[in-house]
Amino acid sequence: MIIAFLKLRRSKNVLKQAIRTYKKKAKYLSSSEAAEIRELIKKLNEAISKKDAYLAKDLSNSLEKLMKVYLKRSVFGYLFETTTSLAIALFVAVVIRQTWFELYEIPSGSMRPTFKEQDRLVVSKTQFGINLPLKASHILFKPEEVKRGGIVIFTGENMDIADVKTRYFYIFPGTKQYVKRMIGLPGDTLYFYGGKIFGVNKDGQDISSFYDNENFDSLEHIPFIHLEGKTLSPKNGKKGGIKPVFIHQMNIPIAQISPHSRSDISKQLLVSPKSTPVDKQTQFDLYDLWGMGNYATARILTQDQVFELYQKQNLKKTDFYLELTHHANLANAKVQEDLLGRARPVVGSYVSLLPLEQNHIEKIWQNMYTARFVMKNGYAHRYGLEKFYTSSYQNYLPKMRGLIPDGTYEFDKGKAYEVKWQGLTKELDKDHPFAQFDQDRFYTLFNAGMEMDVRFIPGRFNYTLNPARYAYFKDGDLYLLGAKIFSKEDPTLQEFVKSELAKSQTNRYPPFIDSGSPRKLDGSIDRAKIEKFGLTIPEGYYLVLGDNHAMSADSRDFGFVPEDNIRGVPSLIFWASGSRYGEPNQISYPLFTTPRVIIWLLASSIFVCWTLVHRRNKKDLLSS
């Protein structure tokens, strides 16, 4: 049955090709030659209609031979026809991918757990508008269709994103597309607290409920990638000496540090809380913006490192300590050498230390997550970045203790997985070395588990790089790795908070304690606080964040996304293991929208017209 079906399908293709070729070149044939070809075409059509696969196969072979004799194409004609067909097919494919739908493969872990590396998606390009192919522009756009909490696909054209150029089908120049979650719409003002987002829209209405639903339950959001921000020096700055720098968060220049010497530094805050001028009487700093002071970056230090760095003699002695770097500020800005030995102005920050008891270590291990990484000859490197790891780079790769088989691995919520073919994962057995707790592996994976670079592990010659690990308070509890590690009743945390408050009484030290949610005692939103300290999205722009903040370059890095760059939404995960198969974890978009109806009607009309023309040509030929 299958063989007969394939034979019949081939015969149909031969018939179509013969009709097209005959229609183009019949004028070059004699009347007898034309009649012979028409007769064979009619017989083949009758055999196909009767589903006589074997007769159709014999007739199609005879027709192909006859066409080669009477309608043999020249080399130039063959090349021209092939090139034209290929160009038309590529053009149609690009237009379809840009304006209708496309298949998309996830290249990185920036959207975990919603999407993982090598997941395949069906992306609808008609949810919000009708895109102009190969341009960051729309023929039609419906901004009311863009929803907070949904996932969007956008192009990086005209945005401050590195390595953004690409080519479609290796021919058409274009820009890469990115997938992130839609967080803020034009006019929204947002504030970060406790890993969650609170906000008001442009009309002052509370929109916090959009970020407090089932789509966000497993997600946490951090307002910065690096505590010190992205620092840029002006290209036309003074030659020699130490150049000034501009501090960027959300790709917005928020502060300037201008050193006149190593000890003489002027600082200026370039943005301020709303309706509050920055003047000598107003004491605001970087950490007041957007709730950034509610968050800290975290590392784990050994006892020797703590005493070497901080000479803390009154700390409770234990194997490990949690180092919390918090409250980035201009007040303590200074000049220091970077990793290349260059003198650079940097923002100030404060550091707090928290002893880790055995129960804290166990909780951290039970919630450990890492980037996907490849083990080779005992060394680990980040998945997807193999081309950067030359033999000279091996000195920066972490070496894992124990007999770890070569392969691709990842940690997720304390469980170790091996990554198999096409991104499928399998949880490791309990006796696998990676699945077993080991103090050295615990220390290495926490400090270097995201970057897979030993320069993020505290060492004798490097204490400057903070890994992508973040801590924050929520309702009095201290969270790490997205989990509650210290409860408010924990004596260790209570002693820590007491110590932080004591330090704040003796100097102008901002303690790292729970500053409280932006809600009033009655549960209503503190609109005044959010409007004063929140991040406002400009008109015509959107705020997008990755679900995996520790591995995501998103609006925190490249800034707000212009409306023209929004291209569509992922509507289906068709390749993934487990429960993620199907509709992605996002709000429900309406099935019928104006752009979608227009595109489907247009595509249907083109298909119907093509079918009618093809049938008419076939009918004219068979009836002649």
PyMOL commands that set and color helices and strands:
alter all, ss='L'
color gray80, all
select helices_A, chain A and resi 2-28+31-49+53-70+75-99+143-145+208-211+286-288+292-294+303-310+358-366+386-388+391-396+421-423+433-435+439-448+454-456+491-506+527-533+549-551+555-558+563-565+578-580+594-623
alter helices_A, ss='H'
color red, helices_A
select strands_A, chain A and resi 101-105+120-124+129-131+138-141+151-155+165-168+172-175+177-184+189-193+196-200+230-232+245-249+252-259+265-269+295-302+320-337+343-356+373-376+379-382+407-412+415-419+425-427+470-474+477-480+483-486+535-536+541-545+561-562+566-575
alter strands_A, ss='S'
color yellow, strands_A
deselect
rebuild
show_as cartoon
